[in-house]
Amino acid sequence: MFGPFERMVAGRYLRARKGERFVSIIAIFSLVGIALGVATLIVVTSVMSGFQRELVARILGVNGEVTIEAFAGQKIDDYAALVTGIRGIKGVASATPVLDGQALLSTEGGGARGGLVRGISLDDLRALHPISDHIVAGSLASFTGDDAIVVGIGLASAYRLRVGDALTVISPEGAATAFGTIPRVRAYKVVAIFDAGLNDYNTGVVFLPLPAAQIFFQKSDAVTGIEIRLNNTDDVGAVERPLTALLHGKPVYARDWRHANDTIVGVLQVQKDTMFIVLGMIVLVAAFNVVSSLIMLVKDKRADIAVLRTLGAGSFAVMRIFLMCGAFVGVSGTLIGTVIGVVFCRNIVAVQHFVERVTGGRVFDASVFMLSELPSAIDWGDVARVVGLGLVLSLLATLYPSWRAARTDPVEALRHE
C-alpha cells in the first residue's frame, strides 16, 4: 500500500530541519500525549480488574462459593448428615458447618464494636487456608476448650490485643428475667491473631471453637450455616440442582457467591467501564493534537506538495505520505504507552511502597478499599481494547489533514511562493 517513495518522503518530513522544529515539537507532544493516555488507561483498567479478581478470590477464600443458611431465628439440627450428603455431590470440595452470631466485642481498656462471632471446629479452621496460613501471632494448636478465641489483626491493633489477652463477647440475646433481658457476657482468651488480607475480616470477624459457640449462643448440637467450597468456581450452576433436591423440606436456603456479592462486583464493573470512557478522552485529546500538527505540517509543505504534484505524484500518493506521518505518531505513541502501562502494572506494588516511603503518607487505605495492597491484574482483553482505541483514534485523526494535502492545487501553491 505504501511504496518506497512515500516512505522516503514521509521520513524526511518527520525529521525536523532548521526552521521547522516547531512542527516537530508539536508532533512529539502529540506522541507523548497518546502514550500517556494509553498507559493511563491500561493502568486504571488493570487496577480495576485486580480489585475485582482479588476481592472475589478473598471473599470466596473465607466464605466459599455457596452458603447454606438457616432461616432467621432458626438453626440447622442434625447437620452432620446434611454435611455428609453435600460432600457427596459431584464438584464439591468441602462443606464446613459454622455457627454465626452477632455480638459486641470489648476489652477491659474500654471501647466496643460489633462483630461476627463464628463457631468452627479446629480441623475446619485449619482447612480454611486464608486464615490458617496467615497466623501472625499465636497458634491454632491452642484453639480448643471453651475459652479460646482467634481474632483478626485489625481488631487486635485497634484494641492493642496480644496473645493471652482477654476479649469480652456480649450477645444481645440473653436470658429473660423479671428485670428484663440480661445479655450474655463471656470473656475469652486470645490464642491466635490472623491476617486474612481482607479488612472486613481483619476487623469484624472472630472465631470460637464450635462447642464453645454452641454454648454461648445456646444452640446445643446445631449450627446456623454450612459453607460449601467447589473444585471449580464456575461449577455453581451444576451443583445447584442436586443441592436443591438435598435441601428440599429443610428450614434453610442456599445462596451462591454471585448473588451474595453482586453489589460489589457490579459496582466495580461500572467503575471500570466509566473510567475507560473518561480516561479515553485523554487519547481523544492527543488525537486532536495529531490533527493540529499534521495541518501545520501540510501548510508548511505546500510548496513541496506542489513540486511533487508537478513531478507526477498523484493525489493519493500525497495523501499516503501524510497518512504515514500521522500513523507514525499514533502507532509509536500507542506502542510506547502500552509498554509503559504494562511495566507499571507489573511493578505497581513496588511503586506504591516507594511513594509511601517518600511522602510518608498512605497511597492505598486498606480500611476504605477492603484490601491491604493495591492490586493489579493485566487483562489482555482490556489491553487490546486500549491499543485498538489508541490506534483507531490516531489513524482517524490523520484522514482530514491528509485529504487536505491531497486536494492542494499545485498552481495556486506555487503562485504564492
N, C-alpha and C positions, 0 to 999 in steps of 0.2 A: 504493500500500500504506500509506504514511504520510501522513495528511491534515494540513492546516494546523493543526488543533487540537493533534494530537500533537506536531508540530514546535515549536509555540509553547511548550507546557508543558515539553518536553524541554530547550529552550533556556533557559528560566527556571531549571530545576533545575541546569543545568550552570554557570550564573553564580552565583558564591559571593556570598551576602549576609552581613550582620553576624550573627555567631554560628554560621555554617555553614562557616567557612573550613577546618576540619579535614577534612571530607569532600572539599572541593575540592582540598586539598593531596594527599590520597591519590590522587585521580584524576589529578593532574598527575604524581605519581611513577609511576603505572601507565603513563601515556602515555610518559614518559621511558624506562621500562624496556623497553617494547615497541620504541621507536625504537632504543635501544642494541642490543637483541637482534637486530633485523632488520639494522641497519648492520653489526654484527659478523659475522653470517652472510654477508652479501654480500661483505665484505672478505675473509674467510677463503676462501670458495669461489672468488672471483676470483683470489686469490693462488695457490691450488692449481691452478686452470685455467691460470694463467700459467706456473707451474712445468712443467706437463705439455706445453704448447704450445712453450715456449721450449726445453726440453730436447730434444724431438723435432725441432724445427726446426734446432737447432745440431748435434745428432748427425747428422741427415741432411745438413746442410750440409758436414760434413767427411768423412762416411763413405759417403753415397749410400744409396739405397733398397734396393739388392740388392748383396750382396758375394759374389763367386765366390772360393773359396779352395782351394788345393791341399791334398790330404790330408797329415797330419802327416809331416814329414821329406821331403816331395816338392816338386816345383816344376812350373811350367807352361812347357813348351818351346813354341816356335813360337806365342807368344802374339799376335803381330801379326795372324795370320789369324783367330784367335778373336775378337780385339777388333773387327776389321772385320765379322765376322758378327754380333756383338752390336749394333754400331751400326746395322746394317740392320734390326733388329727394330722394328716399329711401337711408338711410345711411348717409346723410349729416347732420352734427350737426349745422353748422353755415356757413354763407357766408358774408365776410366783404369787402365792397368796399374801395379801397385805391387809393391814388394818389401819385405816386412816382416820384421824380425828383432829379437829381444830382445837387449839389450846393457846393459852397465854404463857409466854416464856419469860422468866425473870430471874434475877440473881440477888444476892444479899447486898451488893453495892448499889442497888436501885435501878430503875428503868425496866421497862417491859415492852414486849412486842408480840403480836400474834404470829403464829406459825403453824405448820402442818407437822403433826406427830405421826410417824409411820411405823407401825409394828411389822417386823420382818424377822424371819429366822436367820441364824448365823450363816448357814450354808447358802441361803438365797442372797444374803448381803455380800458374801464373798464372790458369788457368781455375778453380782452387779459390778462389772469392771470399771465403769466411770466413777464409782465410789471406792471400791476396794483397792484399785490400782493407784489411787491418788490420796492415800492417807499421809498427811503431812506431820502428824504427831500422834503418839499412842499406837495402839494395836487393836485389831479386831479380835484377837485371841481373848481379850477381856470382855467381849460383848456377850456376856452370859449373866445369869441370875436375874433378879428383879429390880436392880438399882443402877444398871448401866445405860448410858446414852451416848450416841455419836452425833456430833454437831458439825456444821459447815464452818469454813474458815472465816466467812463474812460475819457470822454470828459470834464466833469466838473473838474476832477483832473488836467488834462493837462492845462486847461485854467483858473484854480482857480475860477470856476464859483460857485456862490451861488444863492439860490432862490431870485429873484428880479433883478439879473444882466441882462445885455443886451447881446444878441448874434446876430451878423450880418450874414445874409444869402445872398449870392451873387449868382445869377443864370447866367450862361454863355449865356443863350438865352434871349437877350434883344431886345430893340426897334431899328430898323434900322433908322439911321439919315444920314445927308449929311457928317458927320464926321466919319461914320462907325457905327458898332453895339455897343450900350451902354448897358452894363449888368444891370439887375435889382438888386437893393440893398434894403434890408429892415432889420431893427433891431427888434428883438422880445424879450420879457421879459421871463426869465426862471421862470416857475411856479412849476416845479417838476423835481426831479432827480431820475432815476431808476437804478436798478442793475439787469440786466437780467441773470447774470451768464455766459454770452457768450461774450467774449472780443470784437468780431467784432461789436456786437450791442452796447455794452457799449461805444465804442469809435467812431463809424461811423454812427449811426442812430439817428435822431431826429424826433420828432412828432409835427405836426401842426394840429390845427383844420381843418377839411376838407374844410369848406368855405374859410378859410384863405389861404390854399394851392391852392385852385382853383383860387383865386385872384392873388396870387403871380406867379403861373405858367401859368396864362392866359388860363385856361381851365374851363370856366364857366359851371357849372352843368354837369361835366364829371369827369371820373376817368380813371386811366391807368391800373388798375388791380383789381381782386377780389380774396381774399384769402379764400379757402374752407377748413374747418375742418370736419373730418369724425368722426362718432361714434367709428369706429374701423379702425386703420391704415391699416390693411390688406384688407380692402374693396375697395382699389383703383381700382382694376380691375373691380369690379361690378358696380362702379359709372361711369366708363369710357364711356360705350355705351350710356346711356341716356344723359350724359353730352355732348358728341359729337353731338348727334342729336339736342340738345338745342342750341348749338353754331354754327350750320351749317349756312353758309352765312354771318356770322358776322366777322368783321376785327379783330379777336382775335385768340389766340392759347392757349391750355392748356398744362401744364407741371406738372407732379407729382413729389413728393419728391425723388423718386428713381432715376430719370434722372437728377434732379436738383443738387443732392448731391452724385452722383455715384462716382465721383473722390475721395472725402474724404472717403467714406465708403470703396471703393475698395483699396485705399492706406492703410487704417488701417487693412483690412483683409490680405493684402500681408505682412505687417509688422508683424502681429500676427503669420502667418504661418512661416515666416522667423525666427522670434525669437524662435519659438518652435523647429525648426530644429537646430539652432545654439546652444541654451542652452541645447538641448537634448544631445549634445556632453559631457556635464558635467556628465550626468548619464552614458554615454558610458565609459568615463574615469574611473569613480568609479567602473563600472563593470569590467574593466581590473584590478583594484586593488583587486577585489574579486578573479579573476583568479590567481593573484600573491600570495595572502595569502593562497589560497587553495593548490596551487602547493607546497608552502613551508610546509604547514601542512602535505601533503602527503609524502614529503621527510622526514619530522621529524618523521612520524609514520610508516615508512617502516617496522620496526621490529614488531610493534603492528599488522599491517596488515598481516604479515607473520604468527604470532601466531594465529590470528583469522581464517585465511585460514586453518591452521593446525588443529585447533579445530573443523573445519567443516563448517565454514561460507562460503557461496558461493560468487562468484564474484559479483553477483547482490546485495547481502546483503552489501558488502563492498561499492559498488557504491552508494547504497541508503544512507549509513551513511554519505558519504561526500557530497552527494546531499543535505541532511538535514543541514549540516554545512553551505554550501553556501547559501541555501534557507533562513536560519535563518537570515543571514546578509542582504540579499537582501530584504526580506519581512519586516524585522524590520526597515531597513533604509527607505523603501518606506512609511511605515505607519507613522513613526516619521516625515518624510518630509511632508507628506500630512497634518498632524495635524499642524505643524509649518506654512506651507503655508496658510492654511485656517484661522488660528488665526491671522496671519499677515495681510491678506486681510481684515478681519473684523475690524481691528484697524489701517488701513493704513493712514487714515487722522490724527489720533492722533500721529502716528509715524512721519508723515511729519511735523506737528507743533512742536513736540519735537525736531527734528533735526534742524529745523529753529531757534528755541529758543537757542539751544546750540551753533550752528555755527554762528548765526547772518546773514546767507545768505538765499537764496530762493531755495528750492529744486525744486519747480514747478513754472515756469514763465508763468503767465496767458497770457501775450502778445504774447507768442510764440505758446502755446498749445491751445489757444482759450477758455479754461475753467479755472475757478478760483481756483479749488481744484483738487487734484489728485484723479481721480475716480477709483472705483474698483467694479466689478460685478462678483461674483463667478458663472461661468458657469460649472455646474456639469458634463456636457458632456466633457468639456475640462479637468476637474479634472480626470474623468475616463480615458481619453486618457493618461494623465501624469502617473497615477498609473499603467495603463497597460504597458506603456513603461518601467517604473522602474522595474516592476515585470518580464517582458519578458527578458530584458537585463541582470538582475541579475541572473535569472534562467539559461539562456543560458550560462552565464559565469561559471556556476558550472559543465557543462557537461564534458568538456575536462579533468579537474583535477580529477573528479570522475571516468571517464573512465580510466585514467592512474592508479588510485588507484586500480581499479578492475583488471587491467592487471598485477599487481605486482606478480612476481614469488616468492612464499614463500621460496623456496630453495635458490635462489640467494640472497634474502633479508637476510636470516639468516646466509648465508656463510660469509657475510661481517660484521656481528656483532661481 
